[in-house]
Amino acid sequence: MTSLLHLTEKLQRLQALRPLEPSQVRALEEKVVAAFELEVIATSNQIEGNSLSLRETEMVLSKGVTIAGKPLKDHLEALNLHAAFSYLKTLVKNPEPVTGRLVRELHQMVLSRIADEWAGVYRTVPVRIAGAKHQPPHFLDVPQLMDEWENQIIAPSATLHPALLAADVHERLVTIHPFVDGNGRTARLMMNLVFLRAGYPAIVIPSDSASRLAYYDALEMTQTGEKPEAFRDFIVSAADTMLDRYLDTLAPASC
């Protein structure tokens, strides 16, 4: 398992490359960041069943292209998550704490034009997750649980390692499952807000079947108490991989 010290050391190496010189190298960094952020958006949607490939997502976002044979919903999911992620980046330097209000705001952007009646609104109906051992709490408990979630996140935010805080923000949010749909995408946005505010790159959770299964398995092992640290370990490893990808791409350019 990747140690937190190892993670912090890699972050320091990445930060030492900023700002990169000369100006052409800074332009390269911008392209690298844009490419990785596109991957964050595409894979987050793919985890939830979106059929657009990375290239198709890029065409929808940069050229406004409609991909033949692909559902309108998939196009809207790409546009919505891109808008939400762009907004999230404006919050990086904002001292506003992670709150339920912010969660609802981002969720509204995620479901806009797809399910407007549920966008940014806590669920008022029961939900079940097929095949999962953990089942979401009763909808009547959601507002109180979200208030508790907010307090649980704000209190340790100054002392907990950012990777652990990011994992907890994500896991506890999807465990409550406050919305009818869009919980995973919203939780991954909130997780990456924590990473970005701490100077880390946004992390990609690969959407291939093996990675997706490992992601859900780690989440469920934490939710059920079978292995409480499983999801933290998964996210720490994902952050480590992302730092390696940035360093491998940017370090040669800085030489």
Summary of the structure (lengths in Angstrom):
residues: 255
radius of gyration: 18.1
end to end distance: 30.3
largest distance: 57.2
contacts: 778
relative contact order: 0.15
helix: 65%
strand: 0%
